[in-house]
Amino acid sequence: MAEEQAPEPESDAAAGGRAADRAGQGVVAAFGKSLKTLRTRAGMEREEFGKRLGYSASTIASFEQGRRIPPPRAIDRSDEVLDAGGLLTVWKEQLEKAQYPAFFQGMAELEKQAIELLSYGKLMVTGLLQTEGYMRALLAMRRPPLDQEIIEQRVMARLARQDIFERRPAPLLSFVMDEAVLRHRYGGKEVLRGQLEHLLLIGQRRNVELQVVPTDCEDNAGVNGPFTVVTRKDGKQFLYVEVTNISSLETDPEQAVLASARYGIIRSQALSPRESLAFIEKLLGEV
């Protein structure tokens, strides 16, 4: 059985996702109106308010018009500067959820509670490992095209998820990806170089293991596609699978256990973490 985004006919799932996205946009718009009302009440122009927060007047306008979601620190500072008494900070949780596409909101919440995360990728570098340049290249390729404001929100949200690497106590993080993922020149050579360099840095963290499945490997238990297994602090495991913006977050213990076992087989077929970093370094020299 599934939770969050249950498997259902694609048309219904797409309609539900659009409805959830519209609801999120409504939250962002409502916050923006509240921010503008409180700023106006305080008799402060956008330029002055922006200086107090460290933003340009145009960025403040994008916050107020619901075209961009401010980061948590900016919300806290806005509440303080405008003497709002918590009227702005109460929006933080809803805004954090709204910054993610509807199909990913459940997974984003799970990542914050994870003590272990296992991720297998076949198409692209997973979001937790992406550089900003790589993110922008991928988002710019979406069809139909995304609005620039949506791209900015997705980039900020994806970068915020990477706080998982700084969390204490540190979760155990394992990533396996096919060699083809590391050879796709999404965004061009410089973007790929930056991404490979980033992987080499991340791979040196003590709580992170990166492994590569080379293309000449004759066996691969991951032929059915990419997936992620997350273990929560209470020991409960979840299986997350995403295809074309339709996701499934499985809570059935059997499915999670089977996926975890499959991940173990994939790891055994891949290069070791040390060999994988050497392999990535070799690819970097070829770009």
N, C-alpha and C positions, 0 to 999 in steps of 0.2 A: 504494500500500500504506500501511497505517496503523500507528501505534505507540501505545503506552500504552493508549488505549481504542479498540480496533479496532471498525469497524462490524460489528454482529452482530445477530441477532434481538433485538427489544426485550426480550422476557422474559428471555433469557439475560443481556443487558447489565444489566438491573435486578437480577437475582439476583447477578451478579458484583459490582455496586456495593454491594449490601447486605452481601455477604460482606466486601468490603474495608472498609466502614464499621465492621462488627463487629470486624474485626481492629484497626482504629485505636482503637476504644473499649477493646479489650483492652490495648493499649499504655498508654493513659491511666490505666486502672485499675491496671495493674501499677506504673507510676511512683508513683501515689498511695499504694499500699501500702508501697513502698520509702521514700517520704518520711515516712510516719507511723512506720514502724519506726525509722528513723534519728532522728527527733525524740524518740520515746519513749526510745530508747537514750541520748540526750543529756540526759534528764530535764527536758525543756522543755515547758511547757504551750503550747497553741495560741496563747493570747493573747500570751505572752512572745515566742514565735517570730514571730508576726505583726508585733509591734512592731519586731523586728529587721529584718524585710523590708519594712515599710511597708504591711502589710495587716491587715485585721481578722481576728479569730479565725474568723468565719464563712467568710471567703474561704479561709483555710488549710484549713478543713474541706472546702470544695468541691474544693480541690486533692487532698486526701488521699482523698476519696471518688470521685475520677474524674469529677466533674461539671463541672470547668473545667480548662483547660490553662494552666499558668503561663507567662508570657512568658520568653524566654531569660535576661534579666537576673535574674529571680526564681529561676530554676534555678541560675544561677551563685552567687547570694548564698546560697541554701539550702545548697549544697554547702560553701560557706565557713563559714557559721554553724554547721552541724552537723558540721564537720570530717569530711566524708564521703570525702575523698580521691579525688574524681572519680566516685563511685558514682552521683551524680545527673546530673552533666553529660554522662555517656555517653548519656543518654536524649534529649538535645536534638534531634538530627537526626530521630529517630523521632517525637517529639512534634510537631515542626514539620510533618512530613508528615501526621500524624494530625489536625491542626487543620482541614485542608481536606476537603471531601467527596471521596469516592473518584474521582468523574468529573473533578475539577479538579486533582488532585495533580501530574500531568505538566505541565500548563500553569503551575502555580505555580512549579515548578522552572525552567521555561524563562524566565519573567519575570526571574528573578534573573540570568540569563546574557545577557539581550537587549542588543544594541547599537542595535536599531531595533524599534519596535513600531507596527503600523498596525491600528487598530481601528474597525470600522464597526458602529454600533448603531441598531436600529429600535424596540426595545421599552422600554428603560430606559437610564439613564445607566450606562455601564460601571463595574464595581467599582472600578477604579483611580481613578475620578473622584468616587466617591460620598462624601457626608458621612456621619457616623455616624447622624444622624437619618434620612437617606434609606435607609441600609442597614436600620435597624431597621424602618422602615415596610414595605419590601419583604419582609423575612424574616417579619414578622408576618402578611403576606397569604398565605403559603404554605399550600397545601392538599394533603395533610393537614397540620395544624398542626405546627410544629417545637416540641420541648421548649425551655423557656427556656434551659436550659444549652447546648443546641446553638446557639441564637441568639447567646448570648454568645460562644461559641467562634468562630462564623462572623464576627461583628463584629470581634473582636480579630484574626482572621486576615486579614480584608479590609483593616483599617487597617494591619497590618504590611506588606502588599503595597505600600502606597503609599510605602514607603521608596525605591521606584524613582525618585521625583522628587528625592531627595537624593543619589543615587549619583554618585560621581565615578570615572572620567569619565562625564559625563551621557549617557545613551542618547537617541536621537532618538525622540520620541513624537508620534504623529499620531492624532487622534481625529475621526471624522466621525459625526454623528448626525442623524437626521431631526428636523424641527421638532416633530413630535408628541411625541417623547421629552421635550422641554423644556416641554411644556404639560400633561403628566399631573401631576395634583396628588396624587401618592402621599404619604400621610401628612398632607395638608392644606397650606394656604397657607404657613404658617411654614416647614415642611420644604422646600417648593419654593423659597421665597425664599432660604433658607440654601444650597440646592443651586446655584441660579443665581449667587449671590454667590461661591460657591466656584469655580465654573467660570470666572468672570471673573478671579479671582486666578490660578488655574492657567494660564489662557490667556496670561498675561503672561510666563510663563517662556520663556527664549530657546530651550530645547530642546523646547518643546511647541507644537503647532499644533492648534487646535480649529476645526472647520468645521461648518456647519449646512446641511442640505439642506432648503430651504423647501418647504412643502406645495404651493405653486403652481408648483413646478418640473415641467416636462412630461416630463423624462427622468430616470431613476434606474437605474443599472446594478446597484444593490443590492437589487433586488426579490426576489431569492432568499433574502434573510435576512442576519442579522448574522454577522460572522466577524472573526478576528484573524490577522494574519500577523506572525510573530516571526522576526527574524534574529539568530542567535547569534554569539558572538565569532569563531567559526571560519568565519563566512560562510554557514553552512547555514541554510536557511529552513524554517519550519514553518507549517502552516495549522491553526488551531484553530476548530472549529465546535461549538456547544453548543445542543441542543434538548431541553427537558424533562428536564434532569438526565442526558442521555446525550450524551457528547462524542466527538468524533473529532479526534485529533491527527495530522495527515497529515505524513509525512516524504518523500513522493514529490515530487521537485523540480519536476516538471511542474505538479502541483496548486498548489504554493506560488507558482510563477512566474505562473500564470494568475490566482490570487487577488490577487497583488500588482498585476498589470496591471489587474484589475477595480477594485481600490481606487483606482488612479490615475485611472480614468475617473470614479469616484464623486466624487473630490476636484475634478475639473475641472467637475463639474456643480453642486457645492456653492458657497455663498458663500465668498469668500476669508477667511482667518483674521481680518483686520481687520474686514471686514464682518460676520463671524459674531459677534465680540465685541460689536459695536455692536447686532446683532440680539438677543443675549442680554440686553444692558443694557435694550433696549426692552421685552423680555418681562418683565424684573424689575420695571419700572415699572408693568406692567399687573396684576401679582399683588396 
